[in-house]
Amino acid sequence: MVKLHIPTPDAVPTWVDRLPPRAAAYARLARFDRPAGIWLLFWPCLVGAFLAEPAGWWPLWPLFLLGSIAMRAGGCVYNDIVDRELDRKVARTAARPVASGAIAVRSAWIFLVLLSLAGLVVLVVLPVQAQIVALGSLLLVAAYPFMKRITWWPQAWLGLTFNWGVPVGWAAADPALRADLPVMLLAYAACIAWTLGYDSIYAAQDIEDDALAGVKSSARRLGPRLKQGVGLFYAATFALLVAAIWRWTGSPLALVASLPLGLHLAWQVNRFDPASTQSALSCFRANRTTGALMVLAVLLAAFSAAA
């Protein structure tokens, strides 16, 4: 029996619907009704900060959270401006405010400037080294919407972009940059592999429409091997984070500390049904927990090594 792949609408009823219509449109444009992306930006910041300086990360988390909210919103607005023609061709995204005409392109640009100014306020509070590292993400962000037009692996570029919080958190918690650089690079690589996994799951919602619109994605590239591909990406996530923690602590407890993360990733792969958009959306949203478990693995390893 052939399963039908029915797109899930991008705009679903949320608290945003209780706002005045104009405010609701801008809230949807910034994805304030869908906070999963905020957490996917936030958790890598904490991973990088804690691995750099376990005692220095705590005062930074409010800045990381505010920065994640502002920059994720800004990235979504920019992405929707660039992708408005493609979004009109995909059932799930056709109702997005810019694609549907609910918000004019000029108004979206003004909104993007305001969100960028909010991000700038957070930026100037960070240590200078972290400011420099953070600015390095701008080229990644600017190029991301175009990757789906030129490569089958835009999810890899998103991994580089969305997890830039690892080096930013690293530099913010340890401005002198004395910490072990390979630890940060291993953690960054783990987060990139994680993004390859969860965004391939997300892209499964649009396989048919993307093919008609000419949009490239890892989900289309992997085709019938998508589930196995996600499993491989998640296995790499687990292995790389264990390697980072092992080098950081020098303790075999790195593996034990990471077991909750590994079990959660395995659960996702087992549950994921590439033919079901509801399964794809549910598994994607579960990655809010995945990021928290990555931070938990680092915390448990630190406490175990200090005991």
C-alpha positions as CSV (number, residue, x, y, z in Angstrom):
1,M,0.0,0.0,0.0
2,V,1.4,3.4,-1.1
3,K,1.5,6.1,1.6
4,L,0.4,9.5,0.6
5,H,2.8,12.4,1.4
6,I,0.5,15.2,2.4
7,P,2.2,18.5,3.3
8,T,1.6,20.0,6.7
9,P,0.6,23.7,6.6
10,D,3.4,25.9,7.8
11,A,1.0,28.2,9.7
12,V,-1.0,26.3,12.4
13,P,-3.2,27.7,15.1
14,T,-1.2,29.0,18.1
15,W,-1.2,31.8,20.7
16,V,-0.3,34.2,17.8
17,D,-3.9,33.9,16.5
18,R,-5.0,35.9,19.5
19,L,-3.0,38.9,18.4
20,P,-4.3,41.7,16.2
21,P,-4.1,40.5,12.6
22,R,-1.1,42.8,11.6
23,A,0.9,41.9,14.7
24,A,0.1,38.2,14.2
25,A,1.5,38.4,10.6
26,Y,4.8,39.8,11.9
27,A,4.9,37.3,14.7
28,R,4.6,34.5,12.2
29,L,7.2,36.1,9.9
30,A,9.6,36.0,12.9
31,R,8.4,32.4,13.8
32,F,7.6,33.5,17.3
33,D,4.8,30.9,17.2
34,R,7.3,28.2,16.5
35,P,10.1,28.4,19.2
36,A,11.9,25.2,18.3
37,G,14.5,27.1,16.2
38,I,15.3,29.4,19.1
39,W,16.3,26.4,21.2
40,L,18.3,24.9,18.3
41,L,20.4,28.1,18.3
42,F,20.6,28.5,22.1
43,W,21.8,25.0,23.2
44,P,25.0,25.1,21.1
45,C,25.9,28.4,22.7
46,L,25.8,26.7,26.1
47,V,27.8,23.7,24.9
48,G,30.6,25.9,23.7
49,A,30.6,28.2,26.8
50,F,30.6,25.3,29.3
51,L,33.4,23.4,27.5
52,A,35.5,26.5,27.5
53,E,34.9,27.6,31.1
54,P,32.6,25.6,33.4
55,A,32.6,28.4,36.0
56,G,32.1,31.3,33.5
57,W,29.1,30.3,31.4
58,W,26.3,31.0,33.9
59,P,26.1,34.8,33.7
60,L,26.1,34.5,29.9
61,W,23.0,32.4,29.3
62,P,20.5,35.3,29.3
63,L,22.5,37.0,26.6
64,F,22.7,33.8,24.6
65,L,18.9,33.4,24.9
66,L,18.1,36.9,23.8
67,G,20.6,36.7,21.0
68,S,19.1,33.4,19.8
69,I,15.6,34.9,19.8
70,A,16.6,38.0,17.8
71,M,18.9,36.3,15.4
72,R,16.7,33.4,14.7
73,A,13.8,35.8,14.0
74,G,16.0,37.9,11.8
75,G,17.3,34.9,9.9
76,C,13.7,33.7,9.2
77,V,12.7,37.1,7.9
78,Y,15.7,37.3,5.6
79,N,15.1,33.7,4.4
80,D,11.5,34.5,3.7
81,I,12.4,37.6,1.7
82,V,14.9,35.7,-0.4
83,D,12.7,32.6,-0.8
84,R,9.4,34.3,-1.4
85,E,9.0,33.0,-5.0
86,L,10.0,29.4,-4.0
87,D,7.7,29.5,-1.0
88,R,4.7,30.2,-3.2
89,K,5.4,26.9,-5.0
90,V,5.5,24.8,-1.8
91,A,2.2,23.9,-0.1
92,R,3.6,24.1,3.4
93,T,5.1,27.5,3.0
94,A,2.8,29.3,0.5
95,A,0.9,31.0,3.4
96,R,4.0,32.6,4.9
97,P,3.4,36.3,5.3
98,V,5.9,37.5,2.6
99,A,5.1,34.8,0.1
100,S,1.3,35.3,0.5
101,G,1.6,39.1,0.3
102,A,0.3,39.7,3.8
103,I,3.5,41.6,4.5
104,A,5.2,43.7,1.8
105,V,8.8,43.0,1.0
106,R,9.8,46.6,2.0
107,S,8.0,46.2,5.3
108,A,9.8,42.9,5.9
109,W,13.2,44.5,5.3
110,I,12.4,47.2,7.8
111,F,11.4,44.5,10.3
112,L,14.7,42.7,9.6
113,V,16.6,45.9,10.4
114,L,14.8,46.3,13.8
115,L,15.5,42.7,14.7
116,S,19.2,43.1,13.7
117,L,19.4,46.2,16.0
118,A,18.1,44.0,18.8
119,G,20.8,41.5,18.1
120,L,23.4,44.2,18.0
121,V,22.5,45.3,21.6
122,V,23.3,41.7,22.7
123,L,26.5,41.7,20.6
124,V,28.0,44.8,22.1
125,V,27.6,43.3,25.7
126,L,29.7,40.3,24.8
127,P,33.5,40.3,25.2
128,V,35.4,41.7,22.2
129,Q,36.7,38.2,21.2
130,A,33.1,36.9,21.1
131,Q,31.9,39.9,19.1
132,I,34.6,39.2,16.5
133,V,33.6,35.5,16.3
134,A,29.9,36.3,16.2
135,L,30.4,38.7,13.3
136,G,31.9,35.8,11.3
137,S,28.5,34.2,11.1
138,L,27.1,37.0,8.9
139,L,28.4,35.6,5.6
140,L,27.1,32.2,6.6
141,V,23.6,33.6,7.3
142,A,23.6,35.7,4.1
143,A,24.5,32.8,1.9
144,Y,22.2,30.2,3.4
145,P,19.0,30.8,1.5
146,F,20.9,30.4,-1.8
147,M,22.4,27.0,-0.9
148,K,19.2,25.1,-1.7
149,R,19.6,26.4,-5.3
150,I,23.2,25.2,-5.8
151,T,23.8,22.2,-3.6
152,W,22.0,19.0,-2.5
153,W,23.3,19.6,1.0
154,P,22.0,23.0,2.2
155,Q,21.5,21.3,5.6
156,A,25.3,21.1,5.9
157,W,25.5,24.9,5.4
158,L,22.7,25.4,7.9
159,G,24.8,23.3,10.3
160,L,27.7,25.7,10.0
161,T,25.4,28.6,10.5
162,F,23.0,27.5,13.2
163,N,25.8,26.1,15.4
164,W,28.0,29.1,15.2
165,G,27.0,29.6,18.8
166,V,29.5,26.9,19.8
167,P,32.6,29.1,18.9
168,V,30.7,32.3,20.1
169,G,29.9,30.7,23.5
170,W,33.5,29.4,23.7
171,A,35.0,32.9,23.1
172,A,32.5,34.5,25.4
173,A,33.2,32.2,28.4
174,D,36.9,32.3,27.8
175,P,37.9,35.7,26.4
176,A,41.6,34.8,26.8
177,L,41.1,31.8,24.5
178,R,43.2,29.5,26.7
179,A,40.9,26.5,26.5
180,D,41.6,23.4,24.3
181,L,40.7,24.4,20.7
182,P,40.2,20.8,19.5
183,V,37.5,20.3,22.1
184,M,35.5,23.2,20.7
185,L,36.0,21.9,17.1
186,L,34.8,18.5,18.0
187,A,31.7,19.9,19.7
188,Y,31.1,22.2,16.7
189,A,31.4,19.2,14.4
190,A,29.0,17.2,16.6
191,C,26.4,20.0,16.3
192,I,26.8,20.2,12.5
193,A,26.1,16.5,12.3
194,W,23.1,17.0,14.5
195,T,21.7,19.7,12.2
196,L,22.3,17.5,9.2
197,G,20.1,14.9,10.9
198,Y,17.2,17.1,12.2
199,D,17.0,19.3,9.1
200,S,17.0,16.3,6.8
201,I,14.0,15.2,8.9
202,Y,12.4,18.6,8.5
203,A,13.0,18.6,4.7
204,A,11.1,15.3,4.4
205,Q,7.9,17.4,4.7
206,D,8.5,19.0,1.3
207,I,10.1,16.3,-0.9
208,E,7.4,16.3,-3.6
209,D,6.9,20.1,-3.7
210,D,10.7,20.7,-3.6
211,A,11.1,18.5,-6.6
212,L,8.5,20.4,-8.5
213,A,10.0,23.8,-7.5
214,G,13.6,22.7,-8.2
215,V,14.7,23.0,-4.5
216,K,17.5,20.8,-3.5
217,S,17.8,19.1,-0.1
218,S,19.5,16.2,1.7
219,A,16.1,14.6,2.0
220,R,15.7,14.5,-1.8
221,R,19.3,13.5,-2.3
222,L,19.1,10.6,0.1
223,G,15.7,9.5,-1.2
224,P,14.8,6.0,0.0
225,R,17.9,6.0,2.2
226,L,16.8,9.1,4.2
227,K,16.1,7.2,7.4
228,Q,19.5,5.5,7.3
229,G,21.1,8.8,6.5
230,V,19.5,10.4,9.5
231,G,20.8,7.5,11.6
232,L,24.3,8.0,10.3
233,F,24.2,11.7,11.0
234,Y,23.0,11.1,14.6
235,A,25.6,8.4,15.2
236,A,28.2,10.9,14.1
237,T,26.7,13.5,16.5
238,F,27.0,11.1,19.4
239,A,30.5,9.9,18.5
240,L,31.9,13.5,18.1
241,L,30.4,14.8,21.3
242,V,31.7,11.8,23.2
243,A,35.2,12.5,21.7
244,A,34.9,16.2,22.7
245,I,34.0,15.4,26.3
246,W,36.6,12.6,26.5
247,R,39.4,15.0,25.4
248,W,38.0,17.7,27.8
249,T,37.8,15.5,30.9
250,G,40.1,12.6,30.1
251,S,37.5,10.4,31.7
252,P,35.8,7.3,30.3
253,L,32.7,8.6,32.0
254,A,32.3,10.7,28.8
255,L,30.4,7.8,27.3
256,V,28.2,7.3,30.3
257,A,27.4,11.0,30.5
258,S,26.3,11.0,26.9
259,L,24.1,7.9,27.1
260,P,20.8,9.9,27.6
261,L,21.6,11.8,24.4
262,G,22.4,8.6,22.5
263,L,19.2,6.9,23.5
264,H,17.2,10.0,22.6
265,L,18.8,10.1,19.1
266,A,18.2,6.4,18.6
267,W,14.5,6.9,19.6
268,Q,14.2,9.6,17.0
269,V,15.6,7.5,14.2
270,N,13.3,4.6,15.2
271,R,10.2,6.8,15.3
272,F,10.9,8.8,12.1
273,D,8.7,7.8,9.2
274,P,9.9,9.6,6.0
275,A,6.5,9.1,4.4
276,S,4.7,10.9,7.2
277,T,4.9,14.7,7.4
278,Q,3.4,14.5,10.9
279,S,6.2,12.1,12.0
280,A,8.8,14.4,10.4
281,L,7.5,17.5,12.2
282,S,7.2,15.6,15.5
283,C,10.7,14.2,15.3
284,F,12.1,17.6,14.3
285,R,10.5,19.3,17.3
286,A,11.9,16.7,19.6
287,N,15.3,18.2,19.0
288,R,14.5,20.9,21.5
289,T,15.1,18.1,24.0
290,T,18.2,16.8,22.1
291,G,20.0,20.1,22.6
292,A,19.2,20.1,26.3
293,L,20.6,16.5,26.5
294,M,23.8,17.6,24.9
295,V,24.3,20.3,27.6
296,L,23.4,17.7,30.2
297,A,26.1,15.3,28.9
298,V,28.7,18.1,29.3
299,L,27.4,18.9,32.8
300,L,27.4,15.3,33.9
301,A,30.9,14.8,32.6
302,A,32.2,17.8,34.4
303,F,30.7,16.8,37.7
304,S,31.9,13.2,37.3
305,A,35.4,14.4,36.5
306,A,35.5,16.7,39.5
307,A,34.2,14.1,41.9
